[in-house]
Amino acid sequence: MPFIELLSVDSTNNYALTQIHAGLTQHGTAFFAHEQVAGKGQRGKTWAAPRNSSLILSIVIDPSPLQLTQQFHFNACLAVSVCEFFSHYAGNRTCIKWPNDLYWNDRKAGGILIENIIGSRKSEGDDQTSANWLWAVAGIGINICQTSFPAELKNPVSLKQITGKDFDPVKLAKELCFVVDRNFKKLTHTGFEEIYTSYISNLYKKNETVKLKKDNRLFEAVIKSVSPTGQLIVQHAIEEKYSFGEIEWVITTDKQAK
């Protein structure tokens, strides 16, 4: 599968989407950036990375074996892949913070942003138009070599801070591409069950009490699980389910990695 290195780019996801529209990609094409100046995170946040400090990667995926209703299956597959990859170096404190952040010991080591290209088509002999999941771009950012971070970041950590070792982000990115490819094949060939089980077993704060925020309301709840469709299941006075974007985590921590 093609692995393309970019010296500097605004966003690897933007670059990948442009290449898709130009017809210059295939399933598995990976774009790695040595420097990203205007990367995109969840909920409109940015992810900038100094040169050669991070694993900055966008992988082009043909999701056609899946249905649009199975987007969480794909999300979970990527989260499990990133967690599996990172834990090989950082150990068993690695976990998945719902829906798809990479955490180590209460600190954020990375994140995933998936952007989809959805088309529409009419079935032959039918006037009904159906949505067609044409492409997915899996943007992955992981802190690798940083030893300091901007003050506005609440709880970041890098692989170097965890291990005390230096790493080559390009080499790690190629390893991660292999893990993603293997798990995507597992998902499409054998189904969601194994990926889902791994996602739940690595869920951040599972069976622990956390602080959450919905609109202007702060509350405490126990993280119970995540539904097969991607809703966070929590327990306080009653059991409730929340879709992504409905609630926020409230995390307080010091700045030092432990």
C-alpha positions in Angstrom: 0.0 0.0 0.0 1.4 3.5 -0.9 3.0 5.4 2.0 3.5 9.0 1.1 5.6 11.4 3.2 4.9 15.1 3.2 7.4 17.6 4.6 4.8 20.1 5.8 1.0 20.3 5.3 -1.9 22.2 6.7 -3.9 19.0 7.4 -3.2 15.4 6.3 -7.0 14.9 6.2 -7.4 17.9 3.8 -4.6 16.6 1.7 -6.0 13.1 1.5 -9.5 14.4 0.6 -8.0 16.5 -2.2 -6.2 13.5 -3.5 -9.3 11.3 -3.4 -11.3 13.9 -5.4 -8.5 14.0 -7.9 -8.6 10.2 -8.3 -5.0 9.8 -7.1 -5.5 7.4 -4.2 -6.5 3.8 -3.6 -7.6 1.8 -0.6 -4.8 1.9 2.0 -3.0 5.0 0.7 -1.4 6.6 3.7 -0.2 10.2 4.0 2.3 11.0 6.7 3.3 14.6 7.5 6.6 15.5 9.2 4.9 18.8 10.2 1.3 19.8 10.4 0.3 23.5 10.8 -3.5 23.4 10.9 -4.6 19.9 11.6 -8.2 19.2 12.5 -9.4 17.6 15.7 -12.8 16.7 17.0 -15.5 19.4 17.5 -13.6 22.1 15.6 -10.4 21.8 17.6 -7.0 22.1 16.0 -4.0 19.7 16.1 -0.8 21.4 15.3 2.5 19.5 15.5 6.1 20.7 15.3 8.4 19.1 12.7 9.3 15.5 13.4 7.6 15.4 16.8 4.4 13.4 16.2 2.8 10.6 14.3 0.6 12.6 11.9 -1.2 10.2 9.5 -4.3 10.0 7.3 -5.2 6.7 5.8 -7.6 6.4 2.9 -10.1 3.5 3.4 -12.6 2.0 1.0 -15.4 1.3 3.5 -17.7 -0.4 0.9 -17.8 -3.7 2.8 -19.7 -1.8 5.5 -23.0 -0.1 5.6 -23.5 3.6 6.6 -25.2 2.4 9.7 -22.0 0.7 10.7 -19.9 3.8 11.1 -19.2 3.1 14.7 -17.8 -0.3 13.7 -15.2 1.5 11.7 -14.6 4.0 14.4 -14.1 1.2 16.9 -11.8 -0.7 14.6 -9.5 2.4 14.3 -9.6 3.1 18.1 -8.7 -0.5 18.9 -5.9 -0.4 16.3 -4.4 2.7 17.8 -4.7 1.4 21.3 -3.1 -1.9 20.4 -0.3 -0.2 18.6 0.5 2.3 21.4 0.2 -0.2 24.2 3.0 -2.3 22.6 5.3 0.6 23.6 3.5 2.3 26.5 2.1 -0.7 28.3 -1.2 -1.6 29.8 -2.2 1.8 31.0 -3.2 2.6 27.4 -6.9 2.9 26.8 -9.6 4.3 24.6 -11.5 7.4 25.9 -14.9 7.3 24.2 -15.4 7.8 21.4 -11.9 7.5 20.0 -9.2 9.4 21.9 -6.0 7.6 22.9 -5.3 7.9 26.6 -2.5 6.7 28.9 -2.9 7.0 32.7 -5.5 9.9 32.5 -3.5 11.7 29.8 -4.2 12.2 26.2 -1.6 10.8 23.9 -3.6 11.0 20.6 -6.8 11.2 18.8 -8.7 10.1 15.7 -10.7 12.2 13.2 -12.7 10.3 10.6 -14.1 12.2 7.6 -16.3 10.5 5.1 -17.2 11.0 1.5 -20.9 10.1 1.0 -22.4 9.8 -2.5 -25.9 9.0 -3.7 -27.1 6.6 -6.3 -30.4 5.2 -7.7 -30.9 1.5 -7.7 -31.5 0.1 -11.2 -35.2 0.1 -11.9 -36.0 2.0 -8.7 -36.7 5.6 -8.2 -35.4 5.6 -4.7 -32.0 7.3 -4.0 -29.7 5.6 -1.5 -26.6 6.9 0.3 -23.4 5.3 -0.7 -20.3 5.3 1.6 -17.6 6.0 -1.0 -14.5 6.8 1.1 -13.3 7.3 4.6 -10.3 9.2 5.7 -8.9 8.1 9.0 -6.9 11.0 10.5 -4.6 9.9 13.4 -2.4 12.1 15.5 -0.2 10.7 18.3 2.3 12.5 20.5 5.7 10.8 20.0 8.7 13.0 20.8 7.4 16.0 22.6 8.7 16.9 26.0 6.7 20.1 26.4 3.2 21.2 25.2 1.2 24.5 24.9 -0.2 25.6 28.2 -3.8 25.4 26.9 -3.7 21.7 26.5 -5.1 20.2 29.7 -3.5 16.8 30.0 -1.2 15.8 27.1 1.5 13.1 27.2 3.9 11.8 24.6 5.5 8.4 24.1 8.9 9.8 25.0 7.6 11.1 28.3 6.1 7.7 29.1 9.1 5.6 28.1 12.1 8.0 28.3 13.1 6.8 24.8 13.4 8.4 21.4 11.3 7.0 18.5 11.1 7.5 14.7 7.6 8.7 13.9 7.9 7.5 10.3 8.7 3.9 11.4 5.9 4.0 13.9 3.4 5.3 11.3 4.2 2.4 9.0 3.7 -0.1 11.9 0.4 1.5 12.7 -0.8 1.2 9.0 -0.1 -2.5 9.3 -2.2 -2.8 12.4 -5.1 -0.8 10.9 -5.1 -2.9 7.8 -5.1 -6.2 9.7 -7.9 -5.1 12.0 -10.0 -3.7 9.1 -9.7 -7.0 7.3 -10.8 -8.7 10.6 -13.8 -6.4 10.8 -14.9 -7.0 7.2 -14.2 -10.7 7.1 -15.3 -12.0 10.5 -17.6 -9.3 11.8 -17.7 -6.8 14.7 -17.7 -9.0 17.7 -13.9 -9.3 18.3 -13.3 -5.6 17.7 -16.2 -4.6 19.9 -15.0 -6.8 22.7 -11.5 -5.3 22.5 -13.0 -1.8 22.5 -15.0 -2.4 25.6 -12.2 -4.1 27.5 -9.9 -1.1 26.8 -12.6 1.5 27.6 -11.2 4.5 29.7 -12.7 4.7 33.2 -15.0 1.6 32.7 -16.9 1.0 36.0 -15.5 4.2 37.5 -17.2 7.4 38.5 -16.4 10.4 36.3 -17.6 14.0 35.9 -19.6 14.7 32.8 -21.2 17.9 31.4 -24.4 18.1 29.4 -25.3 21.6 28.3 -24.7 23.6 31.4 -25.3 20.7 33.8 -22.4 19.0 35.6 -23.0 15.6 37.0 -21.2 12.4 38.2 -21.9 9.0 36.7 -20.3 5.6 36.4 -19.1 4.6 32.9 -20.8 1.3 32.2 -20.1 0.5 28.6 -20.6 1.7 25.0 -23.5 0.3 22.9 -22.8 -1.5 19.6 -24.0 1.6 17.8 -21.6 3.9 19.7 -23.6 5.4 22.5 -21.9 5.9 25.9 -23.8 4.1 28.6 -23.5 5.7 32.1 -25.2 5.0 35.4 -26.2 7.6 38.0 -29.7 7.7 39.3 -30.8 5.9 36.2 -29.0 4.3 33.3 -28.6 6.7 30.3 -27.1 6.6 26.9 -25.5 9.6 25.1 -24.4 10.0 21.5 -21.2 11.7 20.6 -21.5 15.5 21.0 -24.2 15.3 23.6 -21.9 15.4 26.7 -18.3 16.4 27.5 -15.8 14.8 29.9 -14.7 17.0 32.7 -11.1 16.0 33.4 -8.9 17.7 36.0 -5.3 16.6 36.4 -1.8 18.0 36.9 0.6 18.5 34.1 3.1 15.8 34.9 3.0 12.4 33.3 3.0 9.6 35.8 
